[in-house]
Amino acid sequence: MSSMSINIPVNEPLIDGNEKKYLLECIDSGWISSEGPFVEEFERKFAERVGRKYAVAVSNGTAAIDLAVEALCIGDGDEVILPAFTIISCVLQIVRSGAIPVLVDSDPCTWNMNVSQIEAKITAKTKAIMIVHIYGLPVNMDPVIELARRYGLRIIEDAAEMHGQTYLGAPCGSFGDISTFSFYPNKHITTGEGGMVVTNDLALADACRSLRNLCFQPSKRFVHERLGWNMRMTNLQAAIGLAQLERLDEFVDRKRRMGCLYTRLLEGIKGFDLPLSKTDYAENIYWVYGLNINGDQEINAKEAMNRLAKRGIGTRPFFYPMHEQPILREMGFFKGERYPEAEKLSRKGFYIPSGMALTQDQIKHVAHEIREEFS
């Protein structure tokens, strides 16, 4: 067994561009709050990058989803279709607003929502479809867009993990009536904490700007006609985000090379399914490099992760399905519902070190340790 002193974390960001320079500009100018000029510049350049007219910077990716749901006036009795296999951020504002989350199972190959199951879940109460691009490959968008048009539904696109990814050549984040991103440290672009809402609809953009800022009114600042949140992004965060955005093409290329190297080194390993490298509509961006334990291994993800931890290899489990979340079941949702593919992914899936700062030597070491442990 290898020395346990070797420790490769599951994520480490790369912040060696203009981040320090722009942060010093914030400090020297005194503009450190959300009023600083980097916020507007980051919004403008991010909107351009994803092909949208408007961008609204917020405090985190969950806040971005909350704003999207609220801006669309989704509320009591409305239904929103979304994947069973996703992070709980996607469902929070849906249930808090009094709306009803309606789940679809996963595609076992891409790990995204199985779009062929969406139409059967549409009812007279359905107001929106929330698509979530998972881990590296985008959702197959054309069928979703066609359904939304046919049934008059809104699309919320969670592109938190898809910075720089495209679907048939168009940027992820450009497909929703309203789309969201996260800038958590494990994303291709990070601001430490932070998020972005993007849209082509001025009314939705204005609603999000107001909602993120406590719904202050221009002429009556402390008179409120709607309940909002304090979800503002600071000038310091935006400065880091702008520096990161400048390198997005480099980061995308770097992540794809990392993913391809992992695949080459792990190809043929018994007991694990590796991420799909591409589909007809996209090449994997490898936000994270996931491993899915197949029938040749009788262990589950938790056991596999524990064994790798003893070798100094950081890992993280896949998402836990929405229909099995204790709090949601306690609230009365998803009684008797099963989503077998989402359940398999959550029990058998985990990801290995995938951060932007990961080196080739570290990737080779991780792959070697995995082969040693499980061959």
Secondary structure as GFF3:
##gff-version 3
##sequence-region A 1 375
A	DSSP	alpha_helix	19	29	.	.	.	ID=ss1
A	DSSP	alpha_helix	37	49	.	.	.	ID=ss2
A	DSSP	beta_strand	54	58	.	.	.	ID=ss3
A	DSSP	alpha_helix	61	71	.	.	.	ID=ss4
A	DSSP	beta_strand	79	83	.	.	.	ID=ss5
A	DSSP	alpha_helix	89	96	.	.	.	ID=ss6
A	DSSP	beta_strand	100	104	.	.	.	ID=ss7
A	DSSP	three_ten_helix	115	117	.	.	.	ID=ss8
A	DSSP	three_ten_helix	119	121	.	.	.	ID=ss9
A	DSSP	beta_strand	126	132	.	.	.	ID=ss10
A	DSSP	alpha_helix	141	151	.	.	.	ID=ss11
A	DSSP	beta_strand	154	158	.	.	.	ID=ss12
A	DSSP	beta_strand	166	167	.	.	.	ID=ss13
A	DSSP	beta_strand	170	171	.	.	.	ID=ss14
A	DSSP	beta_strand	178	182	.	.	.	ID=ss15
A	DSSP	beta_strand	195	199	.	.	.	ID=ss16
A	DSSP	alpha_helix	202	211	.	.	.	ID=ss17
A	DSSP	alpha_helix	235	245	.	.	.	ID=ss18
A	DSSP	alpha_helix	248	266	.	.	.	ID=ss19
A	DSSP	beta_strand	272	273	.	.	.	ID=ss20
A	DSSP	beta_strand	289	293	.	.	.	ID=ss21
A	DSSP	alpha_helix	301	309	.	.	.	ID=ss22
A	DSSP	beta_strand	316	317	.	.	.	ID=ss23
A	DSSP	three_ten_helix	322	324	.	.	.	ID=ss24
A	DSSP	alpha_helix	326	330	.	.	.	ID=ss25
A	DSSP	alpha_helix	340	348	.	.	.	ID=ss26
A	DSSP	beta_strand	349	352	.	.	.	ID=ss27
A	DSSP	alpha_helix	360	374	.	.	.	ID=ss28
###
